[in-house]
């Protein structure tokens, strides 16, 4: 049945469509959807100026057929620092891609709120690398894949080195559980993830900790995140 409805949303992705339109992928508390933004490619379009990746918006949707049409939009948070700083923008693209490829047509209140908080933190933080790691770890938990960081994920014992990280264990394996396989991981990387969980700076092992999380996403999503390589190149420059 055709009709109008309003929804808060985070813009995940924007694509050109037809001569002057755009297709906009949105994350809402009610789930994941793609809508048409008519005329959004025109220079003076209000829809086009507001519907930018990472923006938190209020949209009016006209629902008829398979693809709803965005008939109105207002800005809630634009996160301008993300658009003006390449490091912040590249990290934000990773967070947006995670939600783009993970969320289906289901309740998504927790991922929605977690992504909004992560983008806000990334926009405001003095250390964007720390905010990036914090955001990824928080999203992992929001989707139900949180990591056990205090004990061995295999035997429940102390995390005594050398450590292994089997991506399907939901945490790290201690020396006694080396049979679990996985990649090697340093104690510093575990500490970096613990710090990120407390919303603190991860220290020098933040890059290793991000690499471990990216392996985790790859395992859960059955494919690597395309935006990671560019973001890592920006942060490593």
N, C-alpha and C positions, 0 to 999 in steps of 0.2 A: 504494500500500500504506500502510495506517495505521501510525503509529508516533510515538514521542517523539524529540525531539532538542533539544539546547541550543545557544544561539548568543549571542554578544555582539552588541549592537545599540545604535544611537543612535535615540532617538525623534524622528521628523521631524514627525509630525502626529497629532493625536488628534481623533476625531469621535464624537459621540453615535450610538448604534446600539441599536435596539430599546428596551425599557423601562428596562433597567438596565445595558446593555452599552456598550462603546466599541469602535470600530474604530481600530486603531493602525497607522500607517505607520512602518516601521522600515528603517533602513539597516544592513545587516550586511556583514561582509567578503565574504560569498558573494553579495551582491546586495540587491535592493530587494524588500520584501514587505509585505503588509497582513495583519494578524491580528485576530481577535476576542478582546477581553478581557472575559470574562463577569463581570457584577456590578460592573464597575469604576466605575459611576456611583453606587454606594451609598456613603453617608457614611463608613463604616468599612472600605471595601475597601482591602486592601493593594495590589492591582494598580493601582487608581486613584491612590493616593498616590505610587507610585513611577513609573508610566508617564506622565511629564510631558514636554512638548517640550524637547529638548536634553539630556535625561538619557541617560547611558551606562549600560546595564543588561545583565544576563545573564538571558535568558528561556528558559523551557522551553516548547516548542511541541508540541502534539499535532496531527499532520498527517493529516487525513482529509478528502477532498473538496477543493474549490478554495480554501477559506479556512482556514488553520490557527488553532488556538485556543491562547491563552496560558494555561497552567495553573500557572505559577510564575514569579516574577521576583525578582531581587535587584539592589540598586543598586551600581554601580561608581563612578560620579561623578555627583552631582546638579547641580553648578554652581549652588549657591544664589544667588550674586551676580547671575546672569542673571535670576532670578525676582524679585529685589528692587530692580532698577534699570531704569527704563524705557528708558534709552539702550542699555544692554547687551542688554536683552531684544529691542528692536526690531531691532538689528543682528543678533542671533542668529537672528531669524525670517527675515531675508534669506538667511543661510547655509543654514538648514534648507530653505527653499523651493528654493534652487538644487539641492540634492541630491534633493529630493522630485521635482522635475520633470525632472531630468537622468538619474537612474539607472534602468536597466531590470533585467531578470532576467539579470544577468551578474556576473562577478567584479568586486568593488568594493573590494578591499583598500586601494588607494591613496586613493580618495576617503574611505573610512571613517576611515583614520588621519589624513588631512589635516583632515577635519571635526572629529574629536575634538581635535586639537591647536589648531585655530582657536577652538573653543568654550572650551577651557581658557585660551588666551591672552586671549580676550575677557572671561572671568570674572575674570582676575587683573590685567589691565593697568591702569595708572594712566590711560592715554589710550585709551578705548574706540574713538574714531574711527580711531586708527592701527591698532588690532587688527582693526577691521572691514575696512579696506582690505587689510591683510595677509592676512586670511582669504579674501577674495574672490580676490585674486591667486593665492594658493596653490591654491585650488580650481580655478581656470582651468587651471593647470598640471597638476593631478591628473587632469583629464579630457582632457588632451592638447591643450589650446588655449593653451598658454603664449605669452607675448608676447616678441618681439624688442625689447629696449629699448636696446641699445648701438649698433646700426647701422640704416640705412634698410632697412625690410622689403622694399622694391621693388628697389633697385639694390645694396644692401649697402654703400653709402657712408656718409659722416659725416652725422649728423642735423643738417643746417644749417637754421635757420628761414628762412621760416615753415613750420611743420609741418602736415601733414594726418594724420588718423587714419581710414583706410579700415578698417572693422570686419572685413572678410573677408581682410585682409592678414596678420594676426597680428603687427601692430606699427605703427610710424609711418612715414610717407613724408616724405622731405626736400624741399627747395625744388625740386630738379631733377625730382622725380617728382610734381609737383602734379597731373599728368594722372590720377593714381590716384584723385582725388576724395576723398570723406570729409569729416568735420567738422574745423574748425580746432582745433589743440591748442597749448598753450603749452609752452615748455621747462620751466617749473616743474612742469607736470603729469607730464612724462616723468621728471623728477628725483624727484617724489613716488612714482611707481611703482617706480623703481629703489630708493629708500629702503625701500619696503614689501617689496620682494624680499629686502632684507638684514635684514628685521625691525626696521627703524628707523622713527622718526616721519617722516611724509611732509611736515610743514610746512604752510604756508598753502594749498597747492594740493591738499590732500587731497580736498576736495569735487569739484573738477574731475576729478581722477583717478578718483574713484568713478563719476562720471557717464560717463566713457569706458568703464569696465568694465561698467556697466549696459547701455550700447549693445552691447557685445560679447556679453553674455549674451542680450540680446534677439535678436541676429542668429543665434546658435547655437541658441537654444531656440524661435525663431520666435514670440516673444511677450514682452511685458514682464513682469518680476517684480512681482507684485501687492504685495508687502510693502515695496518700495523707497520708494514715495511717503510712507508713514507714517513709516518710519525717518528719511528725510531731513527730514521736518517736525519730528521730535523732536530731531534733532541741530541743526537750524537755529533752534530755539526759544531 
